Amino acid sequence: MDSLSPKTNQKPTKILQELDLKHHLHPFTDQKELRLKSPRIIVRGDGIYIFDNDGNKYLDGMAGLWCVNIGYGRTELAVAAKKQMEELPYYNTFFQTSHPPAIELATKLASLAPEGLETVFFSNSGSEANETNIRLVRHYWSSVGKPKKSIIISRKNSYHGSSMGAASLGGMNTMHSQGGLPIPEIIHINQPYWYGEGKNMCPDDFGIMRARELETVIQKYGPEKIGAFIGEPIQGAGGVIIPPDTYWPEIDRICKQNDILLIADEVICGFGRLGTWFGSQYYGIKPDIMTIAKGLSSGYQPIGGSLISTKIANTLEKCGGEFSHGYTYSAHPVAAAVSLENLRILEEEKIIEEVYKNTAQHMFERWNALSEHPLVGEARVKGLMGALELTSNKSTQASFSHKGQAGIIVRDICLRNGLIMRAVEDKMIISPPLIIQASEIDELVNLIWKCLDQSQKELKCQGLLVS
Ligand SMILES: Cc1ncc(COP(=O)(O)O)c(C=O)c1O
């Protein structure tokens, strides 16, 4: 593993780890397991790499948590934050007030979004934005005299955030089982996961079949009771589930025909992940609401939002009445200023265009080559998000009998080799910073191959492989 001294050497790693274990309850972490392994202490980043407190260098195959789209170490964003903090560090946007960063960011987003989405409600995260969406959908239908249209349809194995409403929209059983979720009036249909659930059909037919489950549920409850459908253009946290090409156009048709709002959760796909500004543009769908966060600021500041259609915005204005909803930090001026700078860099440096024209194609070719590895059942990639399905038997594509065991082994071996790759059960996923160069993609893929080789030996030793 490459080594570089950390920039700001603070306390020794051991002490930081002890303090962390004692005082910090981590998100999505088994604290008992954490005590056995100890946390990695990350201290800085540069481009597509991050460094831990001992100077170890890692290729960040996940862009943090799918968010550091422009890469680490862009001081322009720090300068934008400093300037805004000196000028107006905080003011709210409640009660008929606004400020220039909020106005400029909303205007910029309206110019980038698919046609017809011109208004933004700001929040601080993707979860909060989806909380907003639940309330907004219900408020909208009440405003037009259809308060019964309160059910929202989502998908199993989708991820929409971690707060009560957002986790309810999500289709993660492990999350639902903690705390009595989902909240009422959220229904989940099956996901368009061809490799895992549809291999006996041709992908296009499977895509149509899964989309039509939406129609079946609408017919069962009646369109007068359904307010919205929500989906990630490509499910990220569920394991980079790339839907068949037939899926989204059919979902779009069903929503429009039944007067149901379509919410595209663009928290991962937005801001260039697929080589277009938004995943909705990639798939040619016309959402009524888009959830945004992560890549909006490239993770340099916490910010999220809901981009809403002119139809919804105009209706709310015409009907009048307060939308009794908001966050103290909605459109926080520093987060907004940093986001504007991030969008400027994405645009002026043609980062998304480069993904579209070159990087995605190179990734596609290199990623597909990984399907030759004996541990890989399928290698799939779209833009700069990809997954490898691990298999215990290459010829039958069988999955491992203990779900997730192989994924953890591969993930830990990746870490030991200086690569951050996430395991979703036995799917290994990546989503690197969009600035990744062709030579760095080669480095990433070569590293993955090496880690898969080492993992294969380890899995064999543990008796988890058939051949
Ligand atoms: C599609 C999607 N929606 C919502 C969220 C929640 O965003 P946050 O973690 O900022 O609350 C995520 C986070 O990964 C996500 O992937």
The ligand as a Gaussian input file, in Angstrom:
#p B3LYP/6-31G(d) Opt

LIG

0 1
 C      -31.150000       7.250000      -3.471000
 C      -30.918000       7.827000      -2.111000
 N      -31.864000       8.589000      -1.544000
 C      -31.708000       9.141000      -0.332000
 C      -30.552000       8.934000       0.373000
 C      -30.402000       9.526000       1.736000
 O      -29.523000      10.591000       1.689000
 P      -28.839000      11.107000       3.038000
 O      -27.934000      10.039000       3.518000
 O      -28.149000      12.364000       2.576000
 O      -29.921000      11.399000       3.986000
 C      -29.527000       8.163000      -0.177000
 C      -28.276000       7.924000       0.553000
 O      -27.454000       7.117000       0.208000
 C      -29.722000       7.580000      -1.439000
 O      -28.801000       6.791000      -1.989000

